[in-house]
C-alpha cells in the first residue's frame, strides 16, 4: 500500500506536491492535491492469467474560456503508465527479479538520458 500522504516531486511549475489519500479498495487507491490540481490513481485488474496495472496522473488547470471571457473552464491532461503482466504459477505476485526487471525498463523509458524523446512523443511525433 502506498504511503499517505504520497509525496510527488516534479520540476517546473509544480514542485513537491503532497497528495492525500482520497479513496482505496483492495485493488485501487486514489490520491489528490486540490491546490496543485493533481490527482493520482493506482489500480490493478486481474483477468485469466494476467494482471493489468495502471498508474494515472491527472493535472487540472483553470483557463479562460475563449468564447466567454468572463468564464474560466477546467482543462485536464493525463499521463498513464500501464503494465500487462502474466501471473506466475498460482499466485498474483511476480517473482522479485521479474518485477525488478520490469521496473528498471519502465524507469529507463520514462527518464532516459534526456527528456527529448518524451517531449517529441507528447507533441505527437513517432
C-alpha positions in Angstrom: 0.0 0.0 0.0 1.3 3.5 -0.9 2.0 5.9 1.9 -0.5 8.6 2.9 0.1 11.3 2.1 2.1 10.5 -1.0 5.0 12.8 -1.9 5.1 13.6 -5.6 8.0 15.6 -6.8 8.1 17.2 -10.3 10.1 20.0 -11.8 8.9 23.2 -13.4 5.6 24.8 -12.3 4.7 22.2 -9.6 7.3 21.0 -7.1 6.9 18.9 -4.0 3.2 18.2 -4.0 1.8 16.2 -1.2 -1.1 14.0 -2.3 -3.6 12.9 0.4 -5.4 9.6 0.0 -8.9 10.2 -1.1 -10.1 6.6 -1.7 -9.0 3.0 -1.6 -10.1 -0.5 -2.2 -8.5 -3.9 -2.4 -7.3 -3.2 -5.9 -7.0 0.6 -6.1 -6.0 3.8 -4.5 -6.7 7.4 -5.2 -4.7 10.5 -4.1 -5.2 14.2 -4.7 -4.0 17.7 -4.1 -6.7 20.2 -5.0 -4.3 23.2 -4.6 -2.0 21.9 -7.3 -4.8 20.3 -9.4 -3.1 16.9 -9.2 -4.9 13.5 -9.0 -3.1 10.1 -8.9 -4.9 6.8 -9.4 -3.3 3.4 -9.0 -5.3 0.3 -9.9 -4.9 -3.4 -10.6 -7.2 -5.7 -12.6 -6.9 -9.4 -12.8 -8.1 -11.5 -15.8 -7.4 -15.0 -16.9 -3.7 -15.5 -16.2 -2.8 -11.8 -16.5 -2.6 -8.7 -14.3 -3.1 -5.2 -15.6 -1.6 -2.4 -13.5 -2.4 1.2 -14.1 -0.7 4.3 -12.7 -2.5 7.5 -13.8 -1.7 11.1 -13.1 -4.1 13.9 -13.9 -3.3 17.6 -13.9 -6.2 20.1 -14.0 -5.9 23.8 -14.6 -8.5 26.6 -15.0 -8.1 28.6 -18.2 -10.0 31.5 -19.6 -12.9 30.4 -21.9 -12.0 31.7 -25.3 -15.7 32.2 -26.2 -16.9 33.8 -22.9 -14.1 35.9 -21.5 -15.7 36.3 -18.0 -15.7 32.5 -17.5 -13.0 30.0 -16.7 -13.1 26.4 -17.8 -11.3 23.4 -16.4 -8.7 21.7 -18.7 -7.3 18.3 -17.7 -4.3 16.4 -19.1 -3.3 12.8 -18.1 -0.3 10.6 -18.1 -1.0 6.8 -17.9 1.6 4.1 -17.3 0.1 0.7 -17.9 1.6 -2.8 -17.4 0.2 -6.0 -18.5 2.0 -9.0 -16.9 1.4 -12.7 -16.7 0.5 -14.2 -13.4 3.3 -16.7 -12.4 2.1 -20.0 -11.0 -1.0 -19.9 -8.8 -0.3 -16.5 -7.1 -0.9 -13.0 -8.3 2.6 -11.9 -7.3 5.5 -11.8 -9.8 8.9 -13.0 -8.8 11.1 -10.2 -7.3 13.6 -10.4 -10.2 10.9 -10.2 -12.8 9.2 -7.3 -11.1 12.6 -5.5 -10.7 13.4 -6.0 -14.4 10.1 -4.5 -15.4 10.6 -1.6 -13.1 14.1 -0.9 -14.5 12.8 -1.0 -18.1 9.8 1.3 -17.2 12.1 3.8 -15.3 14.5 3.8 -18.3 11.7 4.5 -20.7 10.4 7.4 -18.6 13.7 9.0 -17.6 16.2 8.3 -20.5 19.3 10.4 -20.5 17.2 13.5 -21.5 13.5 14.1 -21.9 13.9 15.0 -25.6 12.1 11.8 -26.8 9.4 12.2 -24.2 8.8 15.8 -25.4 8.7 14.6 -29.0 6.2 11.9 -28.0 4.0 14.4 -26.1 4.0 16.6 -29.3 2.7 13.7 -31.4 5.9 12.5 -33.1 6.5 8.8 -33.6 
